Amino acid sequence: MLLQKKETYAVYSPSEEGLSIEEVKTLLRQILADSRVIGIEITEFFGLYDIDESQALKLIELIADAIRN
């Protein structure tokens, strides 16, 4: 899943295309509801671009929300 550039800037290759945070939440919830899923992998997060740590927090909240539901 690719997030839209306006949703996060802490990536190597930002893109105008992609999903909104809400779309990713919905999709992750559906994927994680499947009992066959045993893990997830997050790629393309570049912490050096996350000067105020807001992007890491946004990602953590996104994952936590998907796991809780």
C-alpha positions, 0 to 999 in steps of 0.5 A, spaced: 500 500 500 502 506 498 500 512 502 499 519 498 504 524 498 500 529 502 499 523 508 506 522 509 513 525 507 518 521 511 519 516 505 524 516 500 520 516 494 513 520 495 508 520 490 501 524 488 498 517 487 496 512 493 491 511 498 489 516 504 490 514 511 483 512 512 483 508 506 489 504 509 486 503 515 480 500 512 484 495 508 489 493 514 483 492 518 480 487 513 487 484 511 488 483 519 481 480 520 484 474 516 486 468 520 491 466 515 495 473 516 501 472 521 505 478 520 506 485 516 512 489 514 512 496 513 517 499 508 519 506 505 519 509 512 525 514 512 526 517 519 531 522 517 525 526 514 521 525 520 524 531 523 518 532 529 517 525 529 510 526 527 510 521 521 512 516 526 507 517 530 502 517 525 504 510 522 504 507 529 497 510 530 495 507 524 498 500 525 495 500 532 488 502 530 488 496 525 491 491 530 485 493 535 480 492 530 
